Amino acid sequence: MPRWMFFAPMIALVGASAVIGLSLGRKAMRGNETDVIVQVAARYVAEAGRGALLTDCTARPATSRDLWLVVTCIRPGGQGREYFIDRFGGVRQVDILNPQTGGGK
């Protein structure tokens, strides 16, 4: 048996590990907090429509272990949305805030 055939499985394993590692690392890159907050605020403006501003939004660290940030966007009238951001920068959940029902969903 040629010598290279002995090392081929090891080379394939190392190559596959590198591809998987790079793929998972790219998914874990979420940018910084500011980038995520601006992106969520832009989503809020698009969803809320007329009168919604980027400056309606604030952010705070999430208390849940699975989440990273909570972005709260409230219009001066009191209506708004609360976005729960996971550790990868994705929106996990959106709650509609309504002042007529006490501020909750």
C-alpha positions in Angstrom: 0.0 0.0 0.0 1.4 3.4 -0.9 2.4 5.6 2.0 0.1 8.5 1.1 -3.0 6.2 1.5 -2.1 5.7 5.1 -2.2 9.4 5.8 -5.3 10.2 3.6 -7.9 9.5 6.3 -6.0 11.7 8.8 -5.8 14.6 6.3 -9.5 14.3 5.4 -10.4 14.4 9.1 -8.2 17.5 9.7 -9.7 19.2 6.7 -13.3 18.4 7.7 -12.6 19.6 11.3 -11.2 22.9 9.9 -14.3 23.4 7.7 -16.7 22.7 10.5 -14.7 25.0 12.9 -14.7 27.9 10.5 -18.4 27.4 9.8 -19.3 27.5 13.5 -17.0 30.4 14.1 -18.6 32.5 11.4 -22.1 31.8 12.9 -20.8 32.8 16.3 -19.6 36.2 15.0 -22.4 38.6 15.9 -20.7 41.9 15.5 -20.7 44.3 18.4 -23.7 45.5 20.4 -24.1 48.8 18.5 -24.4 47.0 15.2 -27.1 44.7 16.5 -29.0 47.5 18.2 -29.0 49.7 15.1 -30.1 46.7 13.0 -33.0 45.9 15.3 -34.0 49.6 15.5 -34.1 49.7 11.7 -36.4 46.6 11.8 -38.6 48.4 14.3 -38.9 51.5 12.1 -39.9 49.2 9.2 -42.4 47.3 11.2 -44.0 50.1 13.2 -44.4 52.4 10.2 -45.1 56.1 10.1 -43.8 58.1 13.1 -41.4 55.4 14.3 -37.8 56.7 14.8 -34.5 54.9 15.5 -34.2 57.0 18.6 -37.3 55.4 20.1 -35.1 52.4 20.9 -32.9 51.5 23.9 -31.2 48.4 24.9 -30.2 46.5 28.0 -28.5 43.2 28.8 -30.8 40.3 28.9 -31.3 38.4 32.2 -31.9 35.1 30.5 -29.0 32.8 30.0 -29.9 32.1 26.4 -30.3 35.8 25.4 -27.8 38.6 24.9 -29.8 41.8 24.7 -33.3 43.2 25.0 -34.0 46.1 22.7 -37.1 48.1 23.7 -38.6 50.6 21.2 -41.4 52.8 22.5 -43.1 55.7 20.7 -43.9 58.8 22.7 -47.5 57.7 22.8 -46.5 54.5 24.6 -46.9 51.9 21.9 -43.9 49.9 21.0 -42.1 46.6 20.7 -39.6 44.6 22.7 -37.0 42.5 20.8 -35.2 39.7 22.5 -31.8 39.1 20.9 -29.9 35.7 21.2 -26.2 35.3 21.5 -25.7 35.2 17.8 -27.4 38.5 17.2 -30.7 37.1 15.9 -34.1 38.1 17.1 -35.5 35.3 19.2 -38.9 36.8 20.2 -40.8 40.1 19.7 -43.4 41.4 22.2 -45.9 44.1 21.2 -46.1 46.7 24.0 -49.5 48.3 24.3 -50.2 51.1 26.9 -53.9 50.4 26.9 -53.3 46.9 28.5 -50.8 48.1 31.0 -47.7 48.1 28.8 -47.5 44.4 28.3 -48.4 42.2 25.4 
